[in-house]
Amino acid sequence: MKSTFFSKNAYDTALLRTIFLEIENLQKSYPTSDGNQFVVLDNINLTVGEDEYTSVIGHSGCGKSTLLKIVAGLEKATSGSVRLDGKEIRKPGAERMMVFQHYSLLPWLTVRENIRLAVDEVLKDANRVQKISIVNEHLAMVNLTAAADKYPDEISGGMKQRVGIAKEYYELRNYALNFLDRYFTQDESSKNS
């Protein structure tokens, strides 16, 4: 992935906002068997302001996941820096959450039960009626009410990803920075419009 720079005016305008995430001159390379380096990320520069949403889009294998892992603190850059709220990221932190592209659903539980398991973990103090209501709300939010009693092997890949979104909803709200790695690649909702 090569760096893309904004025009000077766009860059100056971007500096007027409060910078939350700043990536400067980021490079990531891996050694090859012939002693060379395979460069995955080359001089990446990006600023993200508070309350902004940013998407990294590119073809398969271009370094999107590697970039997210570095920003999440799960992988080290070869050079450059990543700062969150002015502090350099060197390791995973409690203010960041990464949701990987491979959803993990327990195959012996229904869609409803998979979501309920996550709700039980996050909302330990809620009573049974509240938890059932929240699970039903999450099922409706991702348009899976009709599939609530199906098992993971009975639903499509896109539906599994939506179960993952419903499972993570409460957790995602509690983090300053969320990384969703290819989270919508199999989403079928746009195909049905």
C-alpha positions as CSV (number, residue, x, y, z in Angstrom):
1,M,0.0,0.0,0.0
2,K,1.5,3.3,-1.0
3,S,0.8,6.6,0.7
4,T,-1.7,9.1,-0.7
5,F,-1.3,12.7,0.3
6,F,-4.1,15.3,0.5
7,S,-3.8,18.6,-1.4
8,K,-2.2,21.4,0.7
9,N,-5.6,23.1,1.2
10,A,-7.3,19.8,2.3
11,Y,-4.3,19.1,4.6
12,D,-4.5,22.6,6.2
13,T,-8.2,22.2,6.8
14,A,-7.6,18.8,8.4
15,L,-5.2,20.4,10.8
16,L,-7.9,22.6,12.2
17,R,-9.8,19.7,13.7
18,T,-8.7,17.8,16.8
19,I,-6.4,15.0,15.7
20,F,-7.2,11.8,17.5
21,L,-5.2,9.3,15.5
22,E,-2.0,10.2,13.6
23,I,0.1,7.9,11.4
24,E,3.4,9.3,10.1
25,N,5.8,7.8,7.6
26,L,4.7,4.3,8.5
27,Q,6.5,1.4,6.8
28,K,6.2,-2.3,7.3
29,S,8.3,-4.9,5.5
30,Y,9.0,-8.5,6.0
31,P,12.2,-10.4,5.2
32,T,12.1,-12.7,2.2
33,S,13.9,-16.0,1.8
34,D,16.5,-14.4,-0.5
35,G,17.5,-11.9,2.1
36,N,15.5,-8.9,0.6
37,Q,12.6,-7.1,2.2
38,F,9.0,-7.4,1.0
39,V,7.4,-3.9,1.6
40,V,3.8,-4.1,2.6
41,L,3.2,-0.5,3.8
42,D,5.3,2.3,2.3
43,N,5.3,5.8,3.8
44,I,1.7,5.8,5.0
45,N,0.5,9.1,6.4
46,L,-3.0,9.6,7.9
47,T,-4.7,11.8,10.4
48,V,-8.2,11.0,11.8
49,G,-10.0,13.6,13.9
50,E,-12.2,13.0,16.9
51,D,-15.7,11.6,16.0
52,E,-14.6,10.8,12.4
53,Y,-15.1,7.5,10.7
54,T,-12.4,6.3,8.3
55,S,-12.3,3.4,5.9
56,V,-9.2,1.8,4.4
57,I,-10.1,0.3,1.0
58,G,-8.0,-1.7,-1.3
59,H,-7.5,-5.0,-3.1
60,S,-6.8,-8.2,-1.3
61,G,-3.2,-8.4,0.0
62,C,-2.4,-4.7,-0.2
63,G,-1.8,-4.3,3.6
64,K,-5.1,-3.1,5.0
65,S,-5.1,-5.8,7.8
66,T,-1.4,-5.2,8.5
67,L,-2.1,-1.4,8.9
68,L,-5.0,-2.1,11.3
69,K,-2.9,-4.5,13.4
70,I,-0.1,-1.9,13.7
71,V,-2.6,0.8,14.7
72,A,-4.2,-1.6,17.2
73,G,-0.7,-2.3,18.7
74,L,-0.8,-6.0,17.7
75,E,2.1,-5.8,15.3
76,K,5.2,-3.5,15.1
77,A,6.0,-1.2,12.2
78,T,9.4,-1.4,10.5
79,S,9.6,2.4,10.8
80,G,7.3,5.5,11.3
81,S,5.0,6.2,14.2
82,V,1.4,5.8,15.2
83,R,-0.1,8.1,17.9
84,L,-3.5,7.9,19.5
85,D,-4.5,11.1,21.3
86,G,-0.9,12.2,21.2
87,K,0.6,9.0,22.7
88,E,2.7,6.6,20.7
89,I,1.1,3.2,20.2
90,R,3.6,0.4,21.0
91,K,1.4,-2.4,22.2
92,P,-2.3,-3.3,22.6
93,G,-4.3,-1.0,24.8
94,A,-7.6,-1.1,26.7
95,E,-9.0,1.8,24.7
96,R,-8.7,-0.1,21.4
97,M,-10.7,-3.1,20.1
98,M,-10.0,-5.1,17.0
99,V,-12.7,-7.3,15.4
100,F,-11.1,-9.6,12.9
101,Q,-12.5,-10.6,9.6
102,H,-13.1,-14.2,10.7
103,Y,-16.2,-14.2,12.9
104,S,-16.2,-16.8,15.7
105,L,-19.6,-18.3,16.4
106,L,-20.1,-21.4,18.6
107,P,-21.5,-24.0,16.2
108,W,-23.5,-25.8,18.9
109,L,-25.4,-22.6,19.8
110,T,-28.2,-20.9,17.8
111,V,-27.8,-17.4,16.4
112,R,-29.9,-16.1,19.4
113,E,-27.8,-18.1,21.9
114,N,-24.5,-16.8,20.4
115,I,-25.7,-13.2,20.8
116,R,-27.1,-14.0,24.3
117,L,-23.7,-15.3,25.4
118,A,-22.0,-12.0,24.4
119,V,-24.8,-10.0,26.1
120,D,-24.4,-12.1,29.3
121,E,-20.7,-11.4,29.4
122,V,-21.0,-7.6,28.9
123,L,-24.1,-6.9,30.9
124,K,-23.6,-9.1,33.9
125,D,-25.9,-7.0,36.1
126,A,-28.9,-7.0,33.8
127,N,-31.8,-9.3,34.6
128,R,-33.1,-12.1,32.4
129,V,-35.9,-10.0,30.9
130,Q,-33.6,-7.1,30.1
131,K,-31.1,-9.5,28.4
132,I,-33.8,-11.2,26.3
133,S,-35.0,-7.7,25.2
134,I,-31.5,-6.7,24.3
135,V,-30.9,-9.9,22.3
136,N,-34.1,-9.4,20.4
137,E,-33.2,-5.7,19.7
138,H,-29.8,-6.8,18.3
139,L,-31.4,-9.5,16.2
140,A,-33.7,-6.9,14.7
141,M,-30.9,-4.4,14.3
142,V,-29.0,-6.7,12.0
143,N,-32.2,-8.1,10.3
144,L,-31.8,-11.7,11.7
145,T,-35.0,-12.1,13.7
146,A,-36.2,-14.8,11.3
147,A,-32.9,-16.7,11.6
148,A,-32.7,-16.4,15.4
149,D,-33.1,-20.2,16.0
150,K,-30.8,-21.4,13.3
151,Y,-27.3,-22.7,13.9
152,P,-24.2,-21.2,12.3
153,D,-23.9,-23.9,9.7
154,E,-27.5,-23.2,8.5
155,I,-26.9,-19.5,7.7
156,S,-24.8,-17.7,5.0
157,G,-21.4,-16.0,5.5
158,G,-23.0,-12.6,5.4
159,M,-25.5,-13.6,8.0
160,K,-22.7,-14.9,10.2
161,Q,-21.0,-11.5,10.0
162,R,-24.2,-9.8,11.0
163,V,-24.4,-12.1,14.1
164,G,-20.8,-11.0,14.8
165,I,-21.9,-7.3,14.6
166,A,-24.8,-8.0,17.0
167,K,-22.5,-9.9,19.4
168,E,-20.0,-7.0,19.5
169,Y,-22.4,-4.1,19.6
170,Y,-22.2,-3.3,23.3
171,E,-18.4,-3.9,23.4
172,L,-17.7,-1.6,20.5
173,R,-19.5,1.3,22.2
174,N,-17.1,1.1,25.1
175,Y,-13.8,1.7,23.1
176,A,-12.3,4.9,21.9
177,L,-11.1,3.3,18.7
178,N,-12.6,0.3,16.9
179,F,-11.0,-1.7,14.0
180,L,-13.3,-3.8,11.9
181,D,-11.2,-5.9,9.6
182,R,-13.1,-6.8,6.4
183,Y,-16.2,-6.9,8.5
184,F,-18.7,-6.2,5.7
185,T,-17.1,-8.2,2.9
186,Q,-19.8,-10.8,2.9
187,D,-22.7,-8.5,3.8
188,E,-25.7,-9.4,1.6
189,S,-28.0,-6.6,2.7
190,S,-26.9,-4.3,-0.2
191,K,-27.5,-7.2,-2.7
192,N,-31.1,-7.5,-1.6
193,S,-32.0,-3.9,-2.2
